[in-house]
Amino acid sequence: MNDRATVTHLLQRLTAHLRVVYPDHDCEMLAERIVNLFWPDTSQMIKRRKIADKHLWDESDIVLITYGGSVRSKKERPLRTLHRFLKAHIGQTIGAVHILPFFPYSCDDGFGVIDYLEVDENLGEWSDIESIAEDYRLMADLVINHGSSKSKWFQQFLSDEAPGKDYYFTADPATDLGQVVRPRSHPLLTPFRTASGDRYVWSTFSTDQLDFDFSNPEVLIEFVKILAAYIDHGVRIFRLDAIAFLWKKIGTPSINLDETHEIIRLLRSLFDHHVETLIIITETNIPNHENLTYFGNQNEAHVIYNFSLPPLLTHALLTGNALYLKRLTRSNPPALAGCTYLNFTASHDGIGLRPTEGALPQGEVDQMLAAIQTFGGRVSMRRGPGGIEKPYEMNISYFEAMQGTLDGPDEYQVDRFMAAMAIMLALEGIPAIYIHSLLATANGYEEVNLTGHNRSINRRQLDYDRISEKLADPTTVEAEVFSRFQKLIEMRKQQQAFHPNAVQFTLALPEGLFGVWRQSRDRKQSIFAITNVTKQGKTFSLADINLIAGYTWWDLISSHLVTDIESDFFLSPYQTVWFCNMPPGPV
């Protein structure tokens, strides 16, 4: 239960946030409206607790990323099929599920939302979402930067009717917008004939995804309503999609602006006072130094995507050179209390290349692009300053991305792929696994031909019965990858040294090896996670990693006992070891 002092304190916090972004408005009144909308029943409001008092995550937390329709059956609605798949094949191996946009949409496989408060009838209904939320910690997207041209709001914009007529950001096409940072190569402004004349709407991602104008506080109010509804339906983790582009200001790059950060702080203040444990994840596919700013001062995102990891990990395994991956893990600061990274190798999008800026020489990027295209991948472009097009992301199934090296395909695809997953699982942060990685899905060329979009290559829809048959047959690559994944995940979940905020130190290992030392927060458990990123066997000295004398050391993965901590150790191509000072099993 709350008291009046709690409400007053929160109103003051919200007013302070609002004054930064809406200095010409009655911010006290706006704050009261937000509180009333977010807490129709104020018994759900609590006194803000210290970050350390909240149990946000631990070593057992792993996220599965999936579309609501990634697994389908003719017998039932896709969301029910997904739930059946989760219960039958995943169980509690993975405890959190990110269901990508499950709302009515007009484009981009869900990211052009028509109605934020309805479930796409082709997938199911709210009761299906709520059922999944009862069994798994549910993560959902707040597609906050833009909405569909088919939405009610945009139809109001076209008719010059309230409230939608003031919900979209427009600009004069004669304005110099050359400073704007773009993730795409199409024109930034899209012309529309409206009841009040021709207007040019800001369209960061596509001509069907029109950007909202958050300088109008009524737009923020709408999204507060949406957030409250999602919480009621069981969502507990919120992915703020494309949040870096939220605030537009003519004459600036219109990315990462101060007003954007302040709106995230406002949402964090709301979340921190809710009786439920709610988590904000910011989706900011940008260079690493910019991405890190979304932690704020422990008052913005709880979690940020480790966007630099997928391209640098891919590069390491394609080249056998872990130098740039080591630089990333050495330069990423330890996350402060209440903050951590979301580590992943693949998602519904491609492997982003903007995070390689300043982290990977262009020659290395070019080699990686050539290899990915050899393996059947595609490259999507964006428009940079001066209208110059640059590679934006690599579109490929991650399993297919691991089919070889710069020298071409080889016999180590599964081992190389599992090496990537083992590295990701060992790093500081929360692991997130895309369903098509878990199931070793191949490139979807038919899907690309059908949609005309490169990203469709990694957005296939699988038949429930067929994938179940493959998982039941140990001779299939799907079953092999799935089984190895499960064993790694279950082992990881038992180790306190793999807590998302446990100590991490990047090891100084010979060329071709990558490793980190993780230590539990109580300093009782240490794990040295080391991977051979090459297709040649590698030998290194255990003395160089400083296994502490007086302990017995095991490799958690193989259960191999280390009898001499001064000896040499041989790693087969793409082999991973997790040397631990405690035996395999629960700690």
C-alpha positions as CSV (number, residue, x, y, z in Angstrom):
1,M,0.0,0.0,0.0
2,N,1.1,3.6,-0.6
3,D,0.7,6.7,1.5
4,R,0.2,10.3,0.4
5,A,3.9,11.0,0.9
6,T,4.8,8.4,-1.7
7,V,2.3,9.8,-4.2
8,T,3.6,13.3,-3.6
9,H,7.2,12.2,-4.0
10,L,6.5,10.5,-7.3
11,L,4.5,13.5,-8.6
12,Q,7.5,15.7,-7.8
13,R,9.9,13.3,-9.7
14,L,7.6,13.1,-12.7
15,T,7.2,16.9,-12.7
16,A,10.9,17.3,-12.8
17,H,11.2,15.0,-15.7
18,L,8.4,16.7,-17.6
19,R,9.9,20.1,-17.1
20,V,12.9,19.1,-19.1
21,V,11.0,18.0,-22.1
22,Y,7.8,20.2,-21.9
23,P,8.9,23.5,-20.3
24,D,6.0,25.4,-21.8
25,H,3.3,23.1,-20.4
26,D,1.6,22.6,-17.0
27,C,3.9,19.8,-15.9
28,E,2.2,19.4,-12.5
29,M,-1.1,18.6,-14.2
30,L,0.7,16.3,-16.7
31,A,2.3,14.4,-13.8
32,E,-1.1,13.9,-12.1
33,R,-2.6,12.6,-15.4
34,I,0.2,10.1,-15.8
35,V,-0.1,8.8,-12.2
36,N,-3.9,8.5,-12.6
37,L,-3.6,6.6,-15.9
38,F,-0.7,4.3,-14.7
39,W,-2.4,3.5,-11.4
40,P,-6.2,3.5,-11.6
41,D,-5.8,1.6,-8.4
42,T,-3.1,3.3,-6.4
43,S,-2.7,0.3,-4.1
44,Q,-0.4,-1.0,-6.9
45,M,2.0,1.9,-6.2
46,I,4.8,1.4,-3.7
47,K,7.4,3.5,-2.1
48,R,10.4,3.5,-4.3
49,R,12.8,0.8,-3.1
50,K,16.6,0.9,-3.4
51,I,17.9,-0.9,-6.5
52,A,19.7,-3.4,-4.4
53,D,16.5,-4.4,-2.6
54,K,14.9,-5.6,-5.8
55,H,15.5,-9.1,-7.2
56,L,15.8,-8.2,-10.9
57,W,17.8,-11.2,-12.2
58,D,20.3,-13.9,-11.4
59,E,22.4,-16.6,-13.1
60,S,19.2,-18.6,-14.0
61,D,17.7,-15.9,-16.1
62,I,17.8,-16.6,-19.9
63,V,15.5,-15.1,-22.5
64,L,14.1,-16.9,-25.6
65,I,13.4,-14.5,-28.5
66,T,10.5,-15.5,-30.8
67,Y,7.7,-14.3,-32.9
68,G,4.2,-15.2,-31.8
69,G,4.0,-17.2,-35.1
70,S,7.5,-18.7,-35.3
71,V,6.1,-22.2,-34.6
72,R,2.7,-23.0,-36.2
73,S,0.2,-25.8,-36.4
74,K,-3.0,-26.0,-38.5
75,K,-4.9,-27.2,-35.4
76,E,-4.8,-24.0,-33.3
77,R,-3.9,-20.3,-33.0
78,P,-0.1,-19.7,-33.3
79,L,0.2,-18.3,-29.8
80,R,-1.3,-21.5,-28.4
81,T,1.1,-23.5,-30.5
82,L,4.0,-21.4,-29.2
83,H,2.9,-22.0,-25.7
84,R,2.6,-25.8,-26.4
85,F,6.1,-25.8,-27.9
86,L,7.5,-24.0,-24.9
87,K,6.0,-26.4,-22.4
88,A,6.8,-29.5,-24.4
89,H,10.4,-28.7,-25.5
90,I,11.7,-25.8,-23.3
91,G,10.1,-26.4,-20.0
92,Q,11.9,-24.3,-17.4
93,T,15.2,-24.5,-19.1
94,I,14.5,-20.9,-20.2
95,G,12.5,-18.8,-17.9
96,A,11.7,-15.7,-19.9
97,V,10.2,-15.3,-23.3
98,H,10.4,-12.2,-25.6
99,I,7.4,-12.4,-27.9
100,L,8.1,-9.9,-30.7
101,P,5.2,-7.6,-31.7
102,F,2.0,-9.5,-31.5
103,F,-0.3,-6.7,-32.5
104,P,-2.2,-6.0,-35.7
105,Y,0.3,-4.6,-38.1
106,S,0.9,-3.5,-41.7
107,C,4.6,-4.1,-42.3
108,D,8.0,-5.1,-40.9
109,D,6.7,-8.4,-39.4
110,G,4.9,-6.5,-36.6
111,F,6.9,-3.3,-36.1
112,G,4.4,-1.2,-38.0
113,V,1.7,-1.4,-35.4
114,I,-1.9,-0.6,-36.3
115,D,-3.5,-1.1,-32.9
116,Y,-1.3,-1.2,-29.7
117,L,-4.2,-2.5,-27.5
118,E,-5.2,-5.5,-29.5
119,V,-3.6,-8.9,-30.3
120,D,-3.3,-9.8,-34.0
121,E,-6.3,-12.1,-34.6
122,N,-4.1,-14.2,-36.8
123,L,-2.0,-15.0,-33.8
124,G,-4.6,-15.3,-31.0
125,E,-6.0,-13.1,-28.3
126,W,-5.0,-11.5,-25.0
127,S,-5.9,-14.7,-23.1
128,D,-3.2,-16.5,-25.0
129,I,-0.6,-13.9,-24.0
130,E,-1.8,-14.0,-20.4
131,S,-1.4,-17.8,-20.4
132,I,2.2,-17.6,-21.5
133,A,2.8,-14.9,-18.9
134,E,1.6,-17.3,-16.2
135,D,4.4,-19.8,-17.1
136,Y,7.2,-17.5,-18.3
137,R,8.5,-14.0,-17.5
138,L,7.1,-12.1,-20.4
139,M,9.0,-9.6,-22.4
140,A,7.2,-7.5,-25.1
141,D,7.9,-4.6,-27.4
142,L,6.8,-1.1,-26.9
143,V,7.1,0.1,-30.5
144,I,7.3,3.7,-29.3
145,N,9.1,5.6,-32.1
146,H,6.6,5.0,-35.0
147,G,3.3,3.5,-35.9
148,S,1.5,2.2,-39.0
149,S,0.1,4.4,-41.7
150,K,-3.0,2.1,-41.4
151,S,-3.7,3.0,-37.8
152,K,-6.6,5.0,-36.5
153,W,-4.3,7.7,-35.4
154,F,-2.8,8.2,-38.8
155,Q,-6.2,8.1,-40.5
156,Q,-7.1,11.0,-38.2
157,F,-3.9,12.7,-39.2
158,L,-4.9,12.4,-42.9
159,S,-8.4,13.7,-42.1
160,D,-7.0,16.5,-39.9
161,E,-9.1,15.2,-36.9
162,A,-8.1,15.1,-33.3
163,P,-6.3,13.6,-31.6
164,G,-4.2,11.9,-34.3
165,K,-3.7,15.1,-36.4
166,D,-1.1,16.3,-33.9
167,Y,0.6,12.9,-33.2
168,Y,3.1,12.8,-36.1
169,F,6.4,14.6,-36.7
170,T,6.4,16.6,-39.9
171,A,8.9,18.9,-41.6
172,D,9.3,21.1,-44.6
173,P,11.1,19.2,-47.4
174,A,13.1,22.3,-48.2
175,T,14.7,22.0,-44.7
176,D,18.3,20.9,-44.6
177,L,18.1,17.5,-42.8
178,G,21.6,16.4,-43.8
179,Q,22.7,16.0,-40.1
180,V,20.1,13.3,-39.4
181,V,21.5,9.9,-38.6
182,R,19.7,7.3,-40.7
183,P,19.3,3.5,-40.3
184,R,17.8,3.2,-43.8
185,S,18.5,4.5,-47.3
186,H,15.0,5.7,-48.4
187,P,14.0,9.4,-48.1
188,L,13.5,10.6,-44.6
189,L,10.3,12.5,-45.3
190,T,7.2,10.8,-46.9
191,P,4.6,13.1,-48.6
192,F,0.9,12.6,-47.7
193,R,-2.2,14.5,-49.0
194,T,-4.2,15.4,-46.0
195,A,-7.4,17.4,-45.4
196,S,-5.2,20.4,-44.5
197,G,-2.9,20.1,-47.5
198,D,0.3,18.3,-48.4
199,R,2.3,17.3,-45.4
200,Y,5.7,15.5,-45.1
201,V,5.9,13.0,-42.3
202,W,9.2,11.9,-40.8
203,S,9.6,8.2,-41.6
204,T,12.8,6.8,-40.0
205,F,12.3,3.2,-41.0
206,S,9.9,3.0,-43.9
207,T,7.1,4.9,-45.7
208,D,4.6,2.8,-43.8
209,Q,6.1,3.5,-40.3
210,L,5.5,7.1,-39.4
211,D,7.3,8.7,-36.6
212,F,5.4,10.1,-33.6
213,D,5.9,13.7,-32.4
214,F,6.7,13.4,-28.7
215,S,7.0,17.2,-28.4
216,N,3.2,16.8,-28.1
217,P,2.8,15.5,-24.5
218,E,-0.5,13.9,-25.5
219,V,1.6,11.3,-27.4
220,L,3.5,10.4,-24.2
221,I,0.1,10.2,-22.4
222,E,-1.1,7.6,-25.0
223,F,2.0,5.4,-24.4
224,V,1.6,5.6,-20.6
225,K,-1.9,4.1,-21.2
226,I,-0.5,1.4,-23.4
227,L,2.2,0.5,-20.8
228,A,-0.5,0.2,-18.1
229,A,-2.5,-2.1,-20.3
230,Y,0.5,-4.3,-21.1
231,I,1.2,-4.7,-17.4
232,D,-2.4,-5.7,-16.7
233,H,-1.9,-8.5,-19.4
234,G,1.2,-9.9,-17.7
235,V,4.1,-8.1,-19.4
236,R,7.0,-7.5,-17.0
237,I,10.0,-6.7,-19.3
238,F,9.6,-3.9,-21.8
239,R,11.8,-3.5,-24.9
240,L,11.7,0.1,-26.0
241,D,12.0,-0.4,-29.8
242,A,14.1,2.2,-31.8
243,I,14.1,4.4,-28.7
244,A,17.3,6.3,-29.8
245,F,15.3,8.0,-32.6
246,L,12.4,9.1,-30.4
247,W,13.0,12.9,-30.2
248,K,13.4,14.9,-33.3
249,K,15.0,18.4,-33.5
250,I,15.7,20.1,-36.8
251,G,19.3,21.0,-37.1
252,T,20.5,18.0,-35.1
253,P,21.3,14.3,-35.8
254,S,17.9,13.6,-34.1
255,I,19.4,10.5,-32.3
256,N,20.2,10.1,-28.6
257,L,18.9,13.5,-27.8
258,D,18.6,14.7,-24.2
259,E,14.8,14.7,-24.3
260,T,14.9,11.0,-25.3
261,H,17.0,10.1,-22.3
262,E,14.6,12.2,-20.0
263,I,11.6,10.3,-21.2
264,I,13.3,7.0,-20.4
265,R,14.1,8.4,-16.9
266,L,10.4,9.3,-16.5
267,L,9.3,5.7,-17.5
268,R,11.9,4.3,-15.1
269,S,10.5,6.4,-12.3
270,L,7.1,5.0,-13.0
271,F,8.4,1.4,-13.1
272,D,10.4,1.8,-9.9
273,H,7.2,2.7,-8.0
274,H,5.1,-0.2,-9.3
275,V,4.4,-3.2,-7.0
276,E,5.4,-5.5,-9.9
277,T,9.1,-5.9,-10.8
278,L,9.3,-4.2,-14.2
279,I,12.3,-4.0,-16.4
280,I,13.2,-1.6,-19.2
281,I,15.4,-2.7,-22.0
282,T,16.5,-0.1,-24.6
283,E,17.0,-1.3,-28.2
284,T,19.7,1.1,-29.4
285,N,21.6,-0.4,-32.4
286,I,24.4,2.2,-32.3
287,P,28.1,2.5,-31.6
288,N,29.0,1.1,-28.2
289,H,30.0,4.4,-26.5
290,E,26.6,5.8,-27.4
291,N,24.8,2.6,-26.3
292,L,26.3,2.7,-22.9
293,T,24.8,6.1,-22.2
294,Y,21.3,4.4,-21.9
295,F,22.2,3.1,-18.5
296,G,22.1,6.7,-17.4
297,N,23.0,7.1,-13.7
298,Q,21.3,3.9,-12.8
299,N,18.1,5.8,-13.7
300,E,17.4,4.8,-17.3
301,A,17.5,1.3,-18.8
302,H,17.9,-1.6,-16.4
303,V,19.3,-3.5,-19.4
304,I,20.9,-2.5,-22.7
305,Y,21.5,-4.8,-25.7
306,N,25.2,-5.7,-26.1
307,F,24.9,-4.8,-29.8
308,S,28.7,-4.9,-30.4
309,L,28.8,-8.6,-29.4
310,P,27.1,-10.2,-32.5
311,P,29.4,-8.7,-35.2
312,L,32.6,-8.9,-33.2
313,L,31.9,-12.5,-32.1
314,T,31.1,-13.4,-35.7
315,H,34.3,-11.8,-36.8
316,A,36.3,-13.7,-34.3
317,L,35.0,-17.1,-35.4
318,L,35.2,-16.3,-39.1
319,T,38.8,-15.2,-38.9
320,G,40.2,-17.1,-35.9
321,N,41.2,-13.7,-34.5
322,A,39.7,-12.7,-31.1
323,L,41.6,-9.4,-30.7
324,Y,38.6,-7.2,-31.4
325,L,36.3,-9.3,-29.2
326,K,38.8,-9.0,-26.4
327,R,38.9,-5.3,-26.8
328,L,35.1,-5.1,-26.5
329,T,35.0,-7.2,-23.3
330,R,37.9,-5.2,-21.8
331,S,36.3,-1.8,-22.7
332,N,32.8,-2.6,-21.6
333,P,32.5,-1.2,-18.0
334,P,31.1,-3.5,-15.3
335,A,27.4,-2.7,-15.1
336,L,26.4,-0.9,-11.9
337,A,23.8,-2.3,-9.5
338,G,20.4,-2.6,-11.1
339,C,21.9,-2.6,-14.6
340,T,23.3,-5.3,-16.9
341,Y,23.8,-6.2,-20.5
342,L,21.6,-8.4,-22.8
343,N,24.0,-10.7,-24.6
344,F,22.9,-12.2,-27.9
345,T,24.3,-13.5,-31.1
346,A,21.2,-13.3,-33.3
347,S,17.7,-11.8,-33.3
348,H,14.8,-11.1,-35.7
349,D,17.0,-8.3,-37.2
350,G,20.3,-8.8,-38.9
351,I,23.8,-8.6,-37.4
352,G,24.2,-4.9,-37.0
353,L,27.3,-3.2,-38.4
354,R,26.9,0.3,-36.8
355,P,28.3,-1.1,-33.5
356,T,31.6,-2.0,-35.4
357,E,32.3,1.7,-36.0
358,G,35.5,2.5,-34.2
359,A,35.7,-1.2,-33.0
360,L,36.6,-3.0,-36.2
361,P,38.8,-1.8,-39.1
362,Q,36.9,-1.4,-42.4
363,G,39.1,-4.0,-44.1
364,E,38.1,-6.5,-41.5
365,V,34.4,-5.6,-41.9
366,D,34.7,-6.0,-45.7
367,Q,36.2,-9.5,-45.3
368,M,33.4,-10.5,-42.9
369,L,30.8,-9.2,-45.4
370,A,32.3,-11.2,-48.2
371,A,32.3,-14.4,-46.1
372,I,28.7,-13.9,-45.0
373,Q,27.6,-13.4,-48.6
374,T,29.5,-16.6,-49.6
375,F,27.4,-18.4,-47.0
376,G,24.1,-17.2,-48.6
377,G,23.6,-14.0,-46.5
378,R,22.5,-10.6,-47.6
379,V,23.7,-7.1,-46.7
380,S,21.3,-4.3,-46.0
381,M,22.3,-0.7,-46.5
382,R,21.7,2.6,-44.8
383,R,22.1,6.2,-46.0
384,G,25.0,8.1,-44.3
385,P,25.9,11.7,-44.2
386,G,26.0,13.2,-47.7
387,G,23.6,10.6,-49.0
388,I,26.4,7.9,-49.2
389,E,25.1,4.4,-48.7
390,K,26.9,2.2,-46.2
391,P,26.4,-1.4,-45.1
392,Y,24.0,-1.4,-42.1
393,E,23.5,-5.1,-41.2
394,M,24.2,-8.6,-42.3
395,N,21.1,-10.7,-42.9
396,I,21.7,-14.4,-42.3
397,S,20.6,-17.3,-40.0
398,Y,23.3,-17.3,-37.3
399,F,23.7,-21.1,-37.8
400,E,24.5,-20.5,-41.5
401,A,26.9,-17.7,-40.6
402,M,29.0,-20.3,-38.8
403,Q,29.3,-22.7,-41.7
404,G,32.9,-21.8,-42.3
405,T,35.7,-19.2,-42.1
406,L,37.1,-16.7,-44.5
407,D,38.5,-19.7,-46.3
408,G,35.0,-21.0,-47.0
409,P,32.7,-23.7,-45.7
410,D,34.2,-26.6,-43.7
411,E,33.1,-29.5,-41.4
412,Y,33.1,-27.5,-38.2
413,Q,29.8,-25.7,-38.5
414,V,28.1,-27.1,-35.4
415,D,31.2,-26.8,-33.3
416,R,31.8,-23.3,-34.4
417,F,28.2,-22.4,-33.8
418,M,28.2,-23.8,-30.3
419,A,31.5,-22.0,-29.5
420,A,29.7,-18.8,-30.3
421,M,26.9,-19.7,-28.0
422,A,29.2,-20.9,-25.2
423,I,31.1,-17.5,-25.3
424,M,27.8,-15.6,-25.2
425,L,26.5,-17.7,-22.3
426,A,29.6,-17.0,-20.2
427,L,29.8,-13.2,-20.5
428,E,28.6,-10.7,-17.9
429,G,24.9,-10.1,-18.6
430,I,21.7,-11.9,-19.4
431,P,21.8,-14.3,-22.3
432,A,19.1,-14.0,-25.0
433,I,18.7,-16.8,-27.5
434,Y,16.7,-16.4,-30.8
435,I,14.5,-19.4,-31.4
436,H,16.0,-20.0,-34.9
437,S,19.5,-20.3,-33.2
438,L,18.1,-22.7,-30.7
439,L,16.7,-24.8,-33.5
440,A,19.6,-24.4,-36.0
441,T,17.3,-23.0,-38.7
442,A,18.7,-22.5,-42.2
443,N,18.5,-19.4,-44.3
444,G,14.9,-18.6,-45.5
445,Y,15.3,-17.8,-49.2
446,E,11.7,-18.4,-49.9
447,E,10.7,-15.9,-47.3
448,V,13.0,-13.3,-48.8
449,N,11.6,-13.9,-52.2
450,L,8.1,-13.6,-50.9
451,T,8.5,-10.4,-48.9
452,G,11.4,-8.7,-50.8
453,H,13.0,-7.9,-47.5
454,N,16.5,-9.2,-46.5
455,R,15.5,-9.6,-42.9
456,S,13.0,-12.3,-43.8
457,I,16.0,-14.7,-44.2
458,N,16.0,-15.2,-40.5
459,R,12.3,-15.0,-39.7
460,R,11.0,-18.3,-40.9
461,Q,7.8,-20.0,-39.6
462,L,8.3,-23.6,-38.5
463,D,5.7,-26.4,-38.5
464,Y,5.3,-27.7,-34.9
465,D,5.0,-31.4,-35.9
466,R,7.9,-31.3,-38.2
467,I,10.3,-29.5,-35.8
468,S,9.1,-31.8,-33.0
469,E,10.0,-34.8,-35.2
470,K,13.5,-33.4,-35.9
471,L,14.1,-32.7,-32.2
472,A,13.1,-36.3,-31.4
473,D,15.6,-37.7,-33.9
474,P,19.1,-37.6,-32.5
475,T,20.6,-37.9,-35.9
476,T,19.4,-34.5,-37.1
477,V,21.4,-31.3,-36.7
478,E,18.5,-29.6,-35.0
479,A,18.5,-32.3,-32.3
480,E,22.2,-32.1,-31.9
481,V,22.3,-28.3,-31.5
482,F,19.2,-28.3,-29.3
483,S,20.6,-30.9,-27.0
484,R,24.0,-29.2,-26.7
485,F,22.3,-25.9,-26.0
486,Q,20.2,-27.4,-23.2
487,K,23.2,-28.9,-21.5
488,L,25.1,-25.6,-21.6
489,I,22.2,-23.7,-20.4
490,E,21.4,-26.0,-17.5
491,M,25.1,-26.0,-16.4
492,R,25.2,-22.2,-16.7
493,K,22.1,-21.7,-14.5
494,Q,23.7,-23.5,-11.6
495,Q,26.8,-21.3,-11.4
496,Q,26.7,-18.2,-9.2
497,A,29.8,-17.0,-11.0
498,F,27.6,-16.5,-14.1
499,H,25.3,-14.1,-12.3
500,P,24.7,-11.1,-14.7
501,N,26.6,-8.8,-12.3
502,A,29.3,-11.2,-11.2
503,V,32.9,-10.0,-11.8
504,Q,34.3,-10.4,-15.3
505,F,38.0,-10.1,-16.4
506,T,39.2,-10.7,-19.9
507,L,42.1,-13.1,-19.9
508,A,45.4,-12.5,-21.7
509,L,45.5,-15.6,-23.8
510,P,47.5,-16.7,-26.9
511,E,46.3,-15.9,-30.4
512,G,43.2,-17.8,-31.3
513,L,41.9,-18.2,-27.8
514,F,39.3,-16.1,-26.0
515,G,38.5,-16.3,-22.4
516,V,37.1,-14.5,-19.4
517,W,37.4,-15.1,-15.6
518,R,34.1,-14.8,-13.8
519,Q,33.8,-14.7,-10.0
520,S,30.6,-14.9,-7.9
521,R,29.6,-11.9,-5.9
522,D,30.4,-13.7,-2.7
523,R,33.9,-14.5,-4.1
524,K,33.5,-18.2,-3.4
525,Q,33.2,-19.5,-7.0
526,S,35.5,-18.8,-9.9
527,I,35.1,-19.9,-13.5
528,F,37.6,-19.5,-16.3
529,A,35.6,-19.7,-19.5
530,I,38.0,-20.3,-22.5
531,T,37.2,-21.0,-26.1
532,N,39.3,-21.9,-29.1
533,V,38.0,-19.7,-31.9
534,T,40.0,-21.4,-34.6
535,K,39.8,-24.6,-36.7
536,Q,43.2,-25.7,-35.4
537,G,43.9,-27.4,-32.1
538,K,45.4,-25.0,-29.6
539,T,47.6,-25.6,-26.5
540,F,48.0,-23.1,-23.7
541,S,49.6,-23.2,-20.3
542,L,47.3,-23.5,-17.3
543,A,49.9,-21.6,-15.3
544,D,49.2,-18.5,-17.5
545,I,45.6,-18.3,-16.4
546,N,46.5,-18.5,-12.7
547,L,44.3,-21.3,-11.4
548,I,44.4,-20.8,-7.7
549,A,46.4,-23.4,-5.8
550,G,44.6,-25.2,-3.0
551,Y,41.4,-25.8,-5.0
552,T,40.4,-28.7,-7.1
553,W,39.5,-27.6,-10.6
554,W,36.9,-29.1,-13.0
555,D,35.8,-28.4,-16.5
556,L,32.1,-28.0,-16.0
557,I,31.3,-28.9,-19.6
558,S,33.2,-32.2,-19.8
559,S,33.5,-33.0,-16.1
560,H,37.2,-33.3,-16.7
561,L,39.3,-33.1,-13.5
562,V,42.4,-30.8,-13.7
563,T,45.2,-32.8,-12.0
564,D,48.0,-30.3,-12.6
565,I,47.4,-26.6,-12.6
566,E,50.9,-26.0,-14.0
567,S,50.5,-28.2,-17.1
568,D,49.6,-27.5,-20.7
569,F,46.1,-28.0,-21.9
570,F,44.9,-28.8,-25.4
571,L,41.7,-27.4,-26.9
572,S,40.3,-29.0,-30.0
573,P,38.9,-26.8,-32.8
574,Y,36.2,-24.6,-31.3
575,Q,36.2,-26.4,-28.0
576,T,35.1,-24.5,-24.8
577,V,36.1,-25.2,-21.2
578,W,34.6,-23.7,-18.1
579,F,37.3,-24.4,-15.4
580,C,35.6,-24.1,-12.0
581,N,36.9,-24.4,-8.4
582,M,33.7,-26.3,-7.6
583,P,32.5,-29.6,-9.1
584,P,29.8,-29.9,-11.7
585,G,26.3,-29.6,-10.2
586,P,24.4,-27.2,-8.1
587,V,26.4,-24.8,-5.9
